[in-house]
Amino acid sequence: MPTKEVPPAVETVATLVPLKLLQPRPKELPGITYKITPTDQASLYITINDHVIDGIRKPFEIFINSKNIENYAWVVALTRVVSAIFRQGIDLTFLVEELSSVFDPRGGYWLPGGKYHASLVSEIGSCIEHHLIAIGLIKVDTTAVLRNKLIDKVAIICRKCQQKAVVVSGGCETCTACGYSKCE
């Protein structure tokens, strides 16, 4: 009986290319604490500490505290992952987009003033965005801010995405957030 040749084993070695080494934590960092109050839960306090490099503030770490221990495990995991991303020195707008797009299967909630959040994680994403604007890492288009204030006054809730973003345009109700149109 002829022997079969067995091909040599192929070794696969993953090569990781680090973006940057994590920066060591300075002894003291300036920071801001924000309070968010979901409708059905205890308030959360989000502290974002910044590292000042050449006069520019950049987020370095985040802490989230609450009396509600139901969310403890995922909150700790989220703070560690987000803090690690902050220390990479990369553009953080993707992080805001990712967190802000998380939907809670039980439904979101409205904040006073008409702002809708699809989940608690979504509101944390908005909080980070607010911080990035406050420290100057995200520039705000004032025309967009004025447009959004106008939309808030005249808009109704979208049946598809639940955002307060449906306006009447050309006689047709259209959502400015997701594009849903009653006329299509």
Secondary structure, 3 states (H helix, E strand, C coil): CCCCCCCCCCCCCCCCCCCCCCCCCCCCCCEEEEEECCCCCCCEEEEEEEEEECCEEEEEEEEEEECCHHHHHHHHHHHHHHHHHHCCCCCCHHHHHHHHCCCCCCCCEECCCCCEECCHHHHHHHHHHHHHHHCCCCCCCHHHHHHHHHHHHHCEECCCCCCEEEEEECCEEEECCCCCECCC
